[in-house]
Amino acid sequence: MAWLDRLTAAFKSGGQTRLPIAAGFTGVSWPWHDTGGGENYAYDRAVREGFLGNPIVQRSVRLVSEGIGQAPIKVSDPALAGLIAGPGSGRSLLEDLATHVLLHGNGYVQVIKDGAGQPVDLFALRPDRITLMPGHDGWPTHAEYRTGDRIVELAFQDERGWPNLIHVKCMHPLDDHYGASALRAAWPATAIHNAASHWNRSLLENAARPSGALVYQAPDGAGLTQAQFDRLKAELTQAYAGSGNAGRPMLLDGGLSWQNLSLSPADMDFAALKSAAARDIALAFGVPPMLLGLPGDNTYANYREANRALWRLTLLPLAGKLLTALRDGLDPWFENGECAVDLDRVPALAEDRERLWKQVAEAGFLSDAEKRQLLGIESLPARAGS
């Protein structure tokens, strides 16, 4: 097997030992990770306020994860295809993995085996429940899966040396064990976008405009007493504040006059700031802003080009990372197994594939076998007597 060959080659590497790495490290879900702006980053809070509470974050993640989960996959072995696309967990494995990698930066897949040691199911574990445990040289020896007060130890390999756990992670230049998440990069922009939304809601709850000024002009120049001030404040709050009282006429007497206040152009900058934050969020997740309905985006001529860019720059690279990790992890059972996105069946790439097919078909200096090889099509079996 190729996997056993690689393992044997590792022990025949001329006596070289593996260099040690950081023996102590912290996971991306712990609260003392800093975003760089002074505000502590906690994964559970970021998911609640980001993915669950921000429409731009949720739509961006869903566009990527659902696109990968529904992408047509070309697999060489039917059994391998059944594991990758099997509904053992009731959900799409690739969609779950893509969501975990985007939000957490890491994805973990448990290989469920039968009594004979053959894989029967793949299950995506929640990455925030997993902690990698380092050995004396810093390299992880096993993982701990925590659910409440219960801790389950997960070995990377079984007693025969075959994988139990597959780890997929994005590159993190400052962490030897965990990957960097897109949500963490988008967190400052997410906080700005949420703050702008709260600002808009506050304006709506206050008659959809800034509070005005109630001016008291007494003939003798005397001011209001404390009792009069408290009574006016209570009446304004009860009768005129809130969106339900917007536009309600105000009855004033006793030298009172109402002076409206408006937002200055500088105060209106929060609207542009919210739009810029939304674009930063889309940028972090690799989604063209046009696909999120953000106004004023003219980067792409139309939705078709934006959709093609989404596939070329985001979906295909992430899908390739996930499928490669699954293929390498299952290599002991499916030697030289191949799995990749079937580009010929992706509607967004139809024009690109049509252009490629036309170029190859018009190449008269290539034989039919060479053309089929360039297009990734299996060669036809040789005819008898030819």
C-alpha positions as CSV (number, residue, x, y, z in Angstrom):
1,M,0.0,0.0,0.0
2,A,1.1,3.5,-0.7
3,W,0.4,4.5,2.9
4,L,2.6,1.7,4.3
5,D,5.3,2.6,1.8
6,R,5.3,6.1,3.1
7,L,5.4,4.9,6.7
8,T,8.3,2.6,5.9
9,A,10.2,5.4,4.1
10,A,9.8,7.6,7.2
11,F,11.7,5.0,9.3
12,K,14.4,4.8,6.6
13,S,15.1,8.5,6.5
14,G,18.8,8.2,7.4
15,G,18.2,8.4,11.1
16,Q,16.9,11.9,11.1
17,T,14.6,12.9,13.9
18,R,11.5,15.1,13.7
19,L,12.2,18.6,14.8
20,P,10.3,19.7,17.9
21,I,7.5,22.3,17.8
22,A,5.7,24.3,20.3
23,A,5.0,22.1,23.3
24,G,2.4,24.4,24.7
25,F,-0.3,26.0,22.6
26,T,-3.8,27.4,22.7
27,G,-6.7,26.5,20.5
28,V,-8.7,29.1,18.5
29,S,-11.8,28.6,20.7
30,W,-10.2,29.9,23.9
31,P,-11.1,33.4,24.9
32,W,-7.6,34.8,25.3
33,H,-7.0,34.9,21.6
34,D,-6.8,38.5,20.6
35,T,-8.1,39.9,17.3
36,G,-5.3,42.5,17.1
37,G,-7.6,45.4,18.0
38,G,-7.5,44.8,21.7
39,E,-10.8,42.9,21.9
40,N,-10.6,39.3,23.0
41,Y,-11.9,36.8,20.5
42,A,-14.0,33.9,21.7
43,Y,-15.2,31.3,19.2
44,D,-18.7,30.7,20.7
45,R,-19.4,34.4,20.9
46,A,-18.2,35.0,17.4
47,V,-20.5,32.2,16.1
48,R,-23.5,33.6,18.0
49,E,-23.0,37.3,17.0
50,G,-21.4,36.5,13.6
51,F,-22.9,33.4,11.9
52,L,-26.2,33.4,13.9
53,G,-26.6,37.2,14.3
54,N,-25.2,38.7,11.1
55,P,-26.8,38.2,7.7
56,I,-23.7,39.0,5.7
57,V,-21.6,36.4,7.6
58,Q,-24.3,33.7,7.5
59,R,-25.0,34.2,3.8
60,S,-21.3,34.2,2.9
61,V,-20.7,30.9,4.8
62,R,-23.8,29.3,3.3
63,L,-22.9,30.3,-0.2
64,V,-19.5,28.6,0.2
65,S,-20.5,25.5,2.3
66,E,-23.7,24.7,0.5
67,G,-22.0,25.2,-2.9
68,I,-19.3,22.7,-1.9
69,G,-21.9,20.3,-0.4
70,Q,-23.9,20.2,-3.6
71,A,-20.9,20.2,-6.0
72,P,-20.8,17.2,-8.4
73,I,-18.0,14.9,-7.2
74,K,-16.1,12.4,-9.4
75,V,-14.8,9.5,-7.4
76,S,-12.9,6.5,-8.8
77,D,-14.2,3.9,-6.2
78,P,-17.9,3.5,-5.6
79,A,-17.3,2.5,-1.9
80,L,-15.2,5.7,-1.4
81,A,-18.0,7.7,-3.1
82,G,-20.5,6.2,-0.6
83,L,-18.4,7.3,2.3
84,I,-17.9,10.8,1.2
85,A,-21.5,11.4,0.0
86,G,-23.2,9.0,2.5
87,P,-25.8,10.5,4.8
88,G,-24.6,8.7,7.8
89,S,-24.8,11.8,10.0
90,G,-28.0,13.0,8.3
91,R,-26.1,15.9,6.8
92,S,-23.7,16.6,4.0
93,L,-20.2,15.7,5.1
94,L,-18.5,18.2,2.8
95,E,-21.0,21.0,3.8
96,D,-20.3,20.4,7.5
97,L,-16.5,20.3,6.9
98,A,-16.6,23.5,4.8
99,T,-18.6,25.3,7.5
100,H,-16.2,24.2,10.3
101,V,-13.1,25.3,8.3
102,L,-14.6,28.7,7.5
103,L,-15.8,29.4,11.0
104,H,-13.1,27.7,13.1
105,G,-10.2,27.1,10.7
106,N,-10.2,23.4,11.5
107,G,-12.2,20.4,10.5
108,Y,-12.2,16.9,12.1
109,V,-13.6,13.8,10.6
110,Q,-14.0,10.6,12.7
111,V,-13.6,7.4,10.7
112,I,-16.3,4.9,12.0
113,K,-15.2,1.3,11.4
114,D,-16.9,-2.1,11.6
115,G,-15.6,-5.1,13.4
116,A,-13.3,-6.0,10.5
117,G,-11.6,-2.5,10.7
118,Q,-13.3,-1.3,7.4
119,P,-14.6,2.3,7.3
120,V,-18.4,2.4,7.2
121,D,-19.1,6.1,7.9
122,L,-17.4,9.5,8.2
123,F,-18.6,11.9,10.8
124,A,-17.7,15.6,11.1
125,L,-16.9,16.5,14.7
126,R,-17.4,19.9,16.2
127,P,-14.0,21.5,16.2
128,D,-14.6,23.7,19.3
129,R,-15.0,20.5,21.4
130,I,-11.6,19.1,20.3
131,T,-8.2,19.8,21.9
132,L,-5.0,18.5,20.5
133,M,-2.7,17.0,23.1
134,P,1.0,17.4,22.5
135,G,3.8,15.0,23.3
136,H,7.2,15.7,24.7
137,D,8.4,17.1,21.4
138,G,5.3,19.2,20.9
139,W,3.7,17.1,18.1
140,P,0.1,16.0,18.9
141,T,-0.2,12.4,20.2
142,H,-4.0,12.3,20.5
143,A,-7.1,14.5,20.7
144,E,-9.6,15.1,23.5
145,Y,-13.2,15.5,22.7
146,R,-15.1,17.4,25.4
147,T,-18.9,17.4,25.8
148,G,-19.8,19.1,29.1
149,D,-17.9,17.3,31.9
150,R,-17.2,14.3,29.8
151,I,-13.9,13.9,28.0
152,V,-13.3,11.2,25.4
153,E,-9.7,10.5,24.2
154,L,-9.4,10.0,20.4
155,A,-6.3,8.4,19.1
156,F,-5.2,9.5,15.6
157,Q,-4.6,5.8,14.7
158,D,-5.9,2.5,15.9
159,E,-3.7,-0.4,17.2
160,R,-2.9,-1.4,13.6
161,G,-1.8,2.1,12.7
162,W,-4.8,3.0,10.5
163,P,-6.4,6.4,10.8
164,N,-9.2,7.1,13.3
165,L,-9.3,10.9,12.9
166,I,-8.7,13.2,9.9
167,H,-7.7,16.8,10.5
168,V,-8.3,19.5,7.9
169,K,-6.9,22.9,8.7
170,C,-6.2,26.2,7.0
171,M,-2.7,27.6,7.1
172,H,-1.8,29.5,10.2
173,P,1.7,31.0,10.2
174,L,1.8,31.5,14.0
175,D,0.3,28.2,15.1
176,D,1.8,24.7,14.7
177,H,-1.4,22.8,15.4
178,Y,-4.5,24.8,14.6
179,G,-5.6,26.6,11.4
180,A,-6.7,30.2,10.9
181,S,-10.4,30.9,10.4
182,A,-12.0,33.3,8.0
183,L,-14.5,34.3,10.8
184,R,-11.7,35.5,13.0
185,A,-10.3,37.7,10.1
186,A,-13.8,39.0,9.5
187,W,-14.6,39.6,13.2
188,P,-13.6,43.3,13.5
189,A,-15.8,44.1,10.4
190,T,-18.6,41.9,11.8
191,A,-18.5,43.9,15.1
192,I,-18.7,47.2,13.1
193,H,-21.6,45.9,11.0
194,N,-23.5,44.7,14.0
195,A,-22.9,48.1,15.8
196,A,-24.2,50.0,12.7
197,S,-27.3,47.8,12.7
198,H,-27.9,48.5,16.4
199,W,-27.5,52.2,15.6
200,N,-30.2,52.0,12.9
201,R,-32.5,50.2,15.2
202,S,-32.0,52.8,17.9
203,L,-32.9,55.5,15.4
204,L,-36.1,53.6,14.4
205,E,-37.1,53.2,18.0
206,N,-36.7,56.9,18.5
207,A,-39.1,58.1,15.8
208,A,-36.6,57.2,13.1
209,R,-34.7,60.5,13.6
210,P,-32.4,62.0,16.2
211,S,-34.1,63.4,19.3
212,G,-35.0,67.0,19.1
213,A,-34.6,69.7,21.8
214,L,-37.5,70.9,24.0
215,V,-36.7,74.6,24.6
216,Y,-38.3,76.5,27.5
217,Q,-38.5,80.2,27.2
218,A,-39.9,81.9,30.3
219,P,-40.7,85.6,30.2
220,D,-38.7,86.3,33.3
221,G,-35.8,84.0,32.3
222,A,-36.4,81.5,35.1
223,G,-35.7,77.8,34.5
224,L,-37.8,74.8,35.1
225,T,-38.1,73.3,38.5
226,Q,-36.9,69.8,39.1
227,A,-40.5,68.5,39.4
228,Q,-41.4,70.2,36.1
229,F,-38.3,68.8,34.4
230,D,-39.1,65.2,35.6
231,R,-42.7,65.5,34.5
232,L,-41.8,66.7,31.0
233,K,-39.2,64.0,30.6
234,A,-41.7,61.3,31.6
235,E,-44.3,62.6,29.3
236,L,-41.9,62.7,26.3
237,T,-40.7,59.1,27.0
238,Q,-44.2,57.8,27.3
239,A,-46.0,59.6,24.6
240,Y,-43.5,60.4,21.9
241,A,-40.5,58.1,22.0
242,G,-40.4,54.8,20.1
243,S,-41.3,53.8,16.5
244,G,-45.0,53.5,17.4
245,N,-45.2,57.2,18.2
246,A,-43.4,58.4,15.1
247,G,-45.1,61.4,13.6
248,R,-47.4,61.9,16.5
249,P,-48.3,65.6,17.0
250,M,-47.0,67.3,20.1
251,L,-49.0,69.7,22.2
252,L,-46.9,72.4,24.0
253,D,-47.8,75.2,26.3
254,G,-46.2,77.4,28.9
255,G,-43.4,78.8,26.8
256,L,-42.3,75.5,25.5
257,S,-41.1,75.1,21.9
258,W,-39.7,72.1,19.9
259,Q,-36.6,72.4,17.9
260,N,-35.8,69.5,15.5
261,L,-32.3,68.2,15.1
262,S,-30.9,66.5,12.0
263,L,-27.9,64.3,11.3
264,S,-24.9,66.1,9.8
265,P,-23.1,64.6,6.8
266,A,-20.3,63.5,9.2
267,D,-22.9,61.7,11.4
268,M,-24.2,59.9,8.3
269,D,-20.8,58.2,7.7
270,F,-22.0,55.2,9.7
271,A,-24.1,54.1,6.6
272,A,-21.0,54.1,4.4
273,L,-19.0,52.4,7.3
274,K,-21.6,49.6,7.4
275,S,-21.4,49.0,3.7
276,A,-17.6,48.9,3.9
277,A,-17.7,46.4,6.8
278,A,-20.1,44.2,4.8
279,R,-17.5,44.2,1.9
280,D,-14.7,43.3,4.3
281,I,-16.8,40.3,5.6
282,A,-17.4,39.1,2.0
283,L,-13.7,39.5,1.2
284,A,-12.7,37.4,4.2
285,F,-14.9,34.5,3.1
286,G,-14.1,34.9,-0.6
287,V,-17.6,35.8,-1.8
288,P,-18.1,38.5,-4.5
289,P,-20.1,41.3,-2.9
290,M,-22.5,41.3,-5.8
291,L,-23.8,37.8,-4.9
292,L,-24.7,39.2,-1.4
293,G,-26.8,42.0,-2.9
294,L,-24.5,44.8,-1.6
295,P,-25.3,48.1,-3.5
296,G,-22.8,49.9,-5.5
297,D,-20.6,47.0,-6.5
298,N,-19.4,47.2,-10.1
299,T,-16.4,44.9,-9.9
300,Y,-18.1,42.3,-12.0
301,A,-20.1,43.0,-15.2
302,N,-22.9,40.6,-14.2
303,Y,-23.9,37.9,-11.8
304,R,-22.6,35.2,-14.1
305,E,-19.1,36.5,-13.9
306,A,-19.3,36.9,-10.1
307,N,-20.6,33.3,-9.8
308,R,-17.8,32.1,-12.0
309,A,-15.3,33.9,-9.8
310,L,-16.8,32.4,-6.7
311,W,-16.3,28.9,-8.1
312,R,-12.8,29.5,-9.4
313,L,-11.4,31.5,-6.5
314,T,-13.2,30.0,-3.5
315,L,-15.3,26.9,-4.0
316,L,-12.9,24.8,-6.1
317,P,-9.8,25.5,-3.9
318,L,-11.6,24.7,-0.7
319,A,-13.3,21.7,-2.1
320,G,-10.0,20.4,-3.4
321,K,-8.5,20.9,0.1
322,L,-11.3,18.9,1.7
323,L,-11.4,16.1,-0.8
324,T,-7.6,15.8,-0.8
325,A,-7.6,15.4,3.0
326,L,-10.3,12.8,2.9
327,R,-8.6,10.9,0.1
328,D,-5.2,10.9,2.0
329,G,-6.9,9.9,5.3
330,L,-8.7,6.9,3.6
331,D,-5.7,5.9,1.5
332,P,-5.0,2.8,3.6
333,W,-8.3,1.3,2.5
334,F,-8.6,2.9,-1.0
335,E,-5.1,2.9,-2.4
336,N,-4.6,5.5,-5.1
337,G,-8.3,6.5,-4.9
338,E,-9.2,9.7,-6.7
339,C,-11.9,12.2,-5.8
340,A,-12.4,15.6,-7.2
341,V,-15.1,18.1,-8.3
342,D,-16.4,17.1,-11.8
343,L,-15.8,20.4,-13.6
344,D,-17.9,19.3,-16.6
345,R,-21.0,19.2,-14.5
346,V,-20.7,22.6,-12.8
347,P,-23.2,24.9,-14.5
348,A,-21.2,28.1,-13.5
349,L,-18.1,26.8,-15.4
350,A,-20.0,25.6,-18.6
351,E,-18.6,28.5,-20.7
352,D,-15.1,27.8,-19.6
353,R,-15.4,24.1,-20.3
354,E,-17.0,24.8,-23.7
355,R,-14.1,27.1,-24.6
356,L,-11.6,24.4,-23.5
357,W,-13.4,21.7,-25.5
358,K,-13.4,23.9,-28.6
359,Q,-9.7,24.6,-28.3
360,V,-8.8,21.0,-27.9
361,A,-11.1,19.8,-30.7
362,E,-9.5,22.3,-33.1
363,A,-6.0,21.2,-32.3
364,G,-5.4,19.1,-35.4
365,F,-1.8,18.1,-34.3
366,L,-3.2,16.1,-31.4
367,S,-4.6,12.6,-31.7
368,D,-8.0,11.6,-30.3
369,A,-6.3,9.8,-27.4
370,E,-4.3,12.9,-26.6
371,K,-7.4,15.1,-26.7
372,R,-9.2,12.8,-24.4
373,Q,-6.3,12.8,-22.0
374,L,-6.2,16.6,-22.0
375,L,-9.9,16.7,-21.2
376,G,-9.6,14.2,-18.4
377,I,-11.6,11.5,-20.3
378,E,-10.7,7.9,-20.2
379,S,-9.3,6.4,-23.4
380,L,-11.5,4.2,-25.4
381,P,-10.6,0.5,-25.3
382,A,-8.7,-0.7,-28.4
383,R,-10.8,-2.4,-31.0
384,A,-10.0,-5.9,-32.0
385,G,-8.0,-6.1,-35.2
386,S,-7.0,-2.4,-35.0
